[in-house]
Amino acid sequence: MTRFTRPKESTLNPRNLEHGIVGLLTLVMASGCGSTATATPAPAEPGAGQGADASVSDDAAAPATAAYPEGPYGTTVGAVLADMEFGGHYRTETAGLATESPYETVKLADIRAKATTKYALIHMSAYWCGICKSALGKLVPAYPGLASKATFIDIMVEGASPSDVSTTTQLTSWAKNLKIPYTILRDPDGVSFRAKNDVAPRTMILIVELKTMAILHRATDVQAALDKVKSLD
């Protein structure tokens, strides 16, 4: 027959056990309070803790990858100028002639994407127009001092008369005779008076914010337009 041995009763003193537990808890608490380890902070939300200077301002120059602004489109102050295609010479240098750049297809979206300025000053001209020539006599010499603020553009909307479209030959002559160093454009071949109808008539000057393509200024006074550019941030 198998014999079972009765387990011995614990000989631990209950009072000693209580003291041991209290001592152990005290040691753990002291260790935790004196720790010098630092918790790793959670990743910040995008933009959190950044100052105002870290944000792109609403009137910043248009980024090259940004899509062309949506409408409603129009030609009055406050409206968004619609994208449009031209033929001409795209150039931003302050010296030399616009015709030093090749004749090519140029869209407003292209100018906006390449621009390093916040604004564009667009002058509407005509080959036959004496007032337009006088205006360029003020715009061209003012351009070098304002080229860091605004992209200057001259768009020829009429040719030898109000009823004639402009030609590439006239555009070349226009740039050379008036010594225009910046972008000059005309309606594409086969298109009649679209710029005049969809942008503005001859002698008009528009100032456009390139990021939004909103028209900020529209008038025929050359000095007022130049003063407007100077006043912009």
The 8 nearest C-alpha neighbors of each residue, nearest first, counted from 0:
[[1, 2, 3, 4, 5, 6, 7, 8],
 [2, 0, 3, 4, 5, 6, 7, 8],
 [1, 3, 0, 4, 5, 6, 7, 8],
 [4, 2, 5, 1, 6, 0, 7, 8],
 [3, 5, 6, 2, 7, 1, 8, 0],
 [4, 6, 3, 7, 8, 2, 9, 1],
 [7, 5, 4, 8, 9, 3, 10, 2],
 [6, 8, 5, 9, 10, 4, 11, 3],
 [7, 9, 10, 6, 5, 11, 12, 4],
 [10, 8, 11, 7, 12, 6, 13, 16],
 [9, 11, 8, 12, 7, 13, 15, 16],
 [12, 10, 9, 13, 16, 15, 14, 8],
 [11, 13, 15, 14, 16, 10, 9, 17],
 [14, 12, 16, 15, 11, 17, 18, 10],
 [15, 13, 17, 16, 12, 18, 11, 19],
 [14, 16, 18, 12, 17, 13, 19, 11],
 [17, 15, 13, 19, 14, 18, 12, 20],
 [18, 16, 14, 20, 19, 15, 13, 21],
 [17, 19, 15, 21, 16, 20, 22, 14],
 [20, 18, 16, 22, 17, 21, 23, 15],
 [21, 19, 23, 17, 22, 18, 24, 16],
 [22, 20, 18, 24, 23, 19, 25, 17],
 [23, 21, 25, 19, 20, 24, 18, 26],
 [22, 24, 20, 26, 25, 21, 19, 27],
 [25, 23, 27, 21, 26, 22, 28, 20],
 [24, 26, 22, 28, 23, 27, 29, 21],
 [25, 27, 23, 29, 24, 28, 30, 22],
 [28, 26, 30, 24, 29, 25, 31, 23],
 [29, 27, 31, 25, 30, 26, 24, 32],
 [28, 30, 26, 32, 31, 27, 25, 33],
 [29, 31, 27, 33, 28, 32, 26, 34],
 [30, 32, 28, 34, 29, 33, 27, 26],
 [33, 31, 29, 30, 34, 28, 35, 27],
 [32, 34, 30, 31, 29, 35, 28, 36],
 [35, 33, 31, 36, 32, 30, 37, 29],
 [34, 36, 33, 37, 32, 31, 38, 30],
 [37, 35, 34, 38, 33, 39, 31, 32],
 [38, 36, 35, 39, 34, 40, 33, 31],
 [37, 39, 40, 36, 41, 35, 34, 42],
 [38, 40, 37, 41, 42, 36, 43, 35],
 [41, 39, 38, 42, 43, 37, 44, 36],
 [40, 42, 43, 39, 38, 44, 47, 45],
 [43, 41, 40, 44, 45, 39, 47, 46],
 [44, 42, 47, 41, 45, 46, 48, 40],
 [43, 45, 47, 46, 42, 48, 41, 49],
 [46, 44, 47, 43, 48, 42, 49, 54],
 [45, 47, 49, 44, 48, 43, 53, 54],
 [48, 46, 44, 49, 45, 43, 50, 42],
 [47, 49, 46, 50, 43, 44, 45, 51],
 [50, 48, 47, 46, 53, 51, 52, 54],
 [49, 51, 52, 53, 48, 54, 46, 47],
 [50, 52, 53, 54, 49, 55, 56, 48],
 [53, 51, 50, 54, 55, 49, 56, 46],
 [52, 54, 51, 50, 49, 55, 46, 56],
 [55, 53, 52, 51, 56, 50, 49, 46],
 [56, 54, 57, 59, 53, 52, 58, 51],
 [57, 55, 59, 58, 54, 52, 51, 53],
 [56, 58, 59, 55, 210, 60, 211, 54],
 [59, 57, 56, 60, 210, 117, 208, 211],
 [60, 58, 56, 57, 117, 61, 55, 210],
 [61, 59, 117, 210, 116, 62, 209, 58],
 [60, 62, 210, 209, 59, 63, 111, 112],
 [63, 61, 65, 64, 60, 112, 210, 111],
 [62, 64, 112, 65, 113, 61, 111, 114],
 [65, 63, 62, 66, 112, 61, 67, 113],
 [66, 64, 62, 63, 67, 61, 112, 68],
 [67, 65, 68, 64, 63, 108, 69, 62],
 [66, 68, 108, 65, 69, 82, 211, 212],
 [69, 67, 211, 66, 70, 212, 79, 210],
 [68, 70, 67, 71, 72, 79, 81, 66],
 [71, 69, 72, 79, 68, 81, 78, 73],
 [70, 72, 79, 69, 73, 78, 81, 80],
 [73, 71, 70, 79, 81, 80, 78, 74],
 [72, 74, 78, 79, 80, 75, 71, 81],
 [73, 75, 198, 78, 80, 76, 199, 197],
 [76, 74, 78, 73, 77, 214, 217, 79],
 [75, 77, 214, 215, 78, 216, 217, 74],
 [76, 78, 214, 213, 215, 75, 79, 216],
 [79, 77, 73, 213, 75, 76, 214, 72],
 [80, 78, 213, 72, 212, 73, 70, 81],
 [79, 81, 72, 212, 73, 74, 213, 78],
 [82, 80, 72, 79, 83, 73, 70, 212],
 [83, 81, 107, 108, 80, 106, 84, 67],
 [82, 84, 106, 107, 81, 85, 108, 194],
 [85, 83, 106, 105, 107, 104, 82, 86],
 [86, 84, 186, 187, 105, 185, 104, 106],
 [85, 87, 104, 187, 185, 103, 184, 105],
 [88, 86, 184, 102, 103, 183, 185, 85],
 [87, 89, 102, 183, 182, 100, 101, 97],
 [90, 88, 182, 87, 100, 183, 105, 91],
 [89, 91, 182, 181, 97, 92, 88, 100],
 [92, 90, 181, 93, 182, 150, 89, 180],
 [93, 91, 94, 90, 181, 180, 95, 97],
 [92, 94, 143, 180, 91, 181, 142, 95],
 [95, 93, 180, 92, 96, 143, 181, 179],
 [94, 96, 180, 97, 93, 99, 92, 178],
 [97, 95, 180, 98, 179, 99, 178, 174],
 [96, 98, 180, 181, 99, 90, 182, 88],
 [99, 97, 100, 96, 88, 171, 101, 174],
 [98, 100, 97, 96, 101, 95, 88, 90],
 [99, 101, 98, 88, 97, 90, 89, 102],
 [102, 100, 88, 103, 99, 98, 89, 87],
 [101, 103, 88, 87, 100, 86, 104, 98],
 [104, 102, 87, 86, 101, 105, 88, 89],
 [103, 105, 86, 85, 87, 106, 84, 102],
 [106, 104, 85, 86, 84, 103, 109, 87],
 [107, 105, 84, 109, 108, 83, 85, 110],
 [106, 108, 110, 109, 82, 83, 111, 105],
 [107, 109, 111, 106, 110, 82, 112, 67],
 [110, 108, 106, 112, 107, 111, 113, 105],
 [111, 109, 107, 113, 112, 108, 114, 106],
 [110, 112, 108, 114, 109, 113, 209, 107],
 [111, 113, 63, 109, 110, 114, 108, 62],
 [114, 112, 110, 111, 109, 63, 115, 62],
 [115, 113, 111, 116, 112, 110, 150, 61],
 [114, 116, 113, 60, 117, 147, 61, 150],
 [117, 115, 148, 114, 149, 118, 60, 147],
 [118, 116, 60, 209, 208, 59, 148, 149],
 [117, 119, 149, 208, 209, 207, 116, 150],
 [118, 120, 150, 149, 207, 206, 151, 121],
 [119, 121, 206, 151, 205, 150, 152, 149],
 [120, 122, 152, 205, 204, 153, 151, 119],
 [123, 121, 204, 153, 203, 154, 152, 124],
 [124, 122, 201, 154, 202, 203, 153, 155],
 [123, 125, 155, 201, 131, 202, 154, 156],
 [126, 124, 157, 155, 128, 127, 156, 158],
 [125, 127, 158, 128, 159, 157, 124, 169],
 [126, 128, 159, 125, 160, 158, 129, 157],
 [129, 127, 125, 131, 130, 126, 132, 124],
 [130, 128, 132, 131, 133, 127, 126, 125],
 [131, 129, 133, 132, 128, 134, 202, 124],
 [130, 132, 134, 128, 129, 124, 133, 202],
 [133, 131, 129, 135, 134, 130, 136, 128],
 [134, 132, 136, 130, 131, 135, 129, 137],
 [135, 133, 131, 136, 132, 137, 130, 138],
 [134, 136, 138, 137, 132, 133, 139, 131],
 [135, 137, 133, 134, 138, 139, 132, 140],
 [138, 136, 135, 134, 139, 140, 141, 133],
 [137, 139, 135, 141, 140, 136, 142, 134],
 [138, 140, 142, 141, 135, 137, 136, 179],
 [141, 139, 142, 138, 137, 143, 136, 144],
 [142, 140, 138, 139, 144, 143, 137, 145],
 [141, 143, 145, 139, 144, 140, 146, 138],
 [144, 142, 93, 146, 145, 141, 140, 139],
 [143, 145, 142, 141, 146, 147, 140, 148],
 [146, 144, 142, 148, 147, 143, 149, 141],
 [145, 147, 143, 149, 148, 142, 144, 150],
 [146, 148, 145, 149, 116, 144, 115, 150],
 [149, 147, 116, 145, 146, 117, 118, 150],
 [150, 148, 118, 119, 146, 116, 147, 151],
 [149, 151, 119, 120, 146, 118, 116, 152],
 [150, 152, 120, 119, 121, 149, 181, 182],
 [153, 151, 121, 182, 183, 120, 122, 154],
 [152, 154, 183, 122, 121, 123, 184, 182],
 [155, 153, 184, 123, 185, 183, 124, 156],
 [156, 154, 124, 185, 125, 157, 123, 184],
 [155, 157, 195, 125, 194, 124, 154, 192],
 [158, 156, 125, 164, 165, 161, 155, 163],
 [165, 157, 159, 164, 126, 163, 160, 125],
 [158, 160, 127, 126, 163, 157, 161, 165],
 [161, 159, 163, 162, 158, 127, 157, 126],
 [162, 160, 163, 157, 158, 159, 127, 125],
 [161, 163, 160, 164, 157, 158, 159, 192],
 [164, 162, 158, 160, 161, 157, 159, 165],
 [163, 165, 158, 157, 191, 166, 192, 162],
 [158, 166, 164, 157, 169, 163, 156, 155],
 [167, 165, 169, 168, 170, 164, 158, 185],
 [166, 168, 170, 169, 171, 165, 87, 185],
 [169, 167, 171, 166, 170, 172, 165, 173],
 [168, 170, 172, 166, 171, 167, 173, 165],
 [169, 171, 167, 173, 168, 172, 166, 174],
 [172, 170, 168, 174, 173, 169, 167, 175],
 [171, 173, 169, 175, 170, 174, 176, 168],
 [174, 172, 170, 171, 176, 175, 169, 177],
 [173, 175, 179, 171, 178, 172, 177, 176],
 [174, 176, 178, 172, 173, 177, 171, 96],
 [177, 175, 173, 178, 174, 172, 179, 171],
 [176, 178, 174, 179, 175, 173, 135, 136],
 [179, 177, 175, 174, 176, 96, 180, 139],
 [178, 180, 174, 96, 177, 181, 97, 139],
 [181, 179, 96, 97, 95, 94, 93, 178],
 [180, 182, 90, 91, 97, 179, 151, 92],
 [181, 183, 89, 90, 152, 88, 97, 153],
 [184, 182, 153, 88, 87, 154, 152, 181],
 [183, 185, 87, 154, 86, 85, 155, 153],
 [186, 184, 155, 86, 154, 85, 87, 156],
 [185, 187, 85, 190, 86, 194, 188, 193],
 [188, 186, 86, 85, 190, 189, 185, 84],
 [189, 187, 190, 186, 86, 191, 166, 185],
 [188, 190, 187, 191, 186, 164, 192, 193],
 [191, 189, 188, 187, 186, 193, 192, 164],
 [190, 192, 193, 164, 189, 186, 188, 187],
 [191, 193, 195, 194, 156, 196, 164, 190],
 [192, 194, 196, 195, 197, 191, 186, 190],
 [193, 195, 198, 197, 196, 192, 156, 186],
 [196, 194, 200, 199, 192, 156, 193, 198],
 [195, 197, 193, 194, 198, 199, 192, 200],
 [196, 198, 194, 193, 195, 199, 74, 73],
 [199, 197, 194, 195, 74, 196, 200, 80],
 [198, 200, 195, 196, 203, 197, 194, 123],
 [199, 201, 195, 203, 123, 202, 196, 156],
 [200, 202, 123, 124, 203, 125, 156, 199],
 [203, 201, 123, 131, 124, 219, 204, 200],
 [204, 202, 219, 123, 201, 218, 200, 122],
 [205, 203, 122, 218, 121, 219, 217, 123],
 [206, 204, 217, 121, 216, 120, 207, 122],
 [207, 205, 120, 216, 215, 119, 214, 121],
 [208, 206, 214, 119, 118, 213, 215, 212],
 [207, 209, 118, 212, 213, 210, 211, 117],
 [208, 210, 212, 118, 211, 117, 111, 61],
 [211, 209, 61, 60, 208, 212, 59, 58],
 [210, 212, 213, 209, 208, 68, 79, 61],
 [213, 211, 209, 208, 79, 80, 207, 210],
 [214, 212, 79, 211, 208, 78, 207, 77],
 [213, 215, 207, 76, 77, 78, 216, 206],
 [216, 214, 206, 207, 76, 77, 213, 208],
 [217, 215, 206, 205, 214, 76, 218, 207],
 [216, 218, 205, 204, 76, 206, 203, 215],
 [219, 217, 204, 203, 220, 216, 205, 224],
 [218, 220, 203, 204, 202, 221, 217, 224],
 [219, 221, 223, 222, 218, 224, 204, 203],
 [222, 220, 224, 223, 219, 134, 225, 137],
 [221, 223, 225, 224, 220, 226, 137, 227],
 [224, 222, 226, 220, 221, 225, 227, 218],
 [223, 225, 227, 221, 222, 226, 220, 228],
 [224, 226, 222, 228, 227, 223, 221, 229],
 [225, 227, 229, 223, 224, 228, 222, 230],
 [228, 226, 224, 230, 225, 229, 223, 231],
 [227, 229, 225, 231, 230, 226, 224, 149],
 [230, 228, 226, 227, 231, 225, 145, 148],
 [229, 231, 227, 228, 226, 232, 225, 224],
 [232, 230, 228, 229, 227, 148, 118, 226],
 [231, 230, 229, 148, 228, 117, 58, 59]]
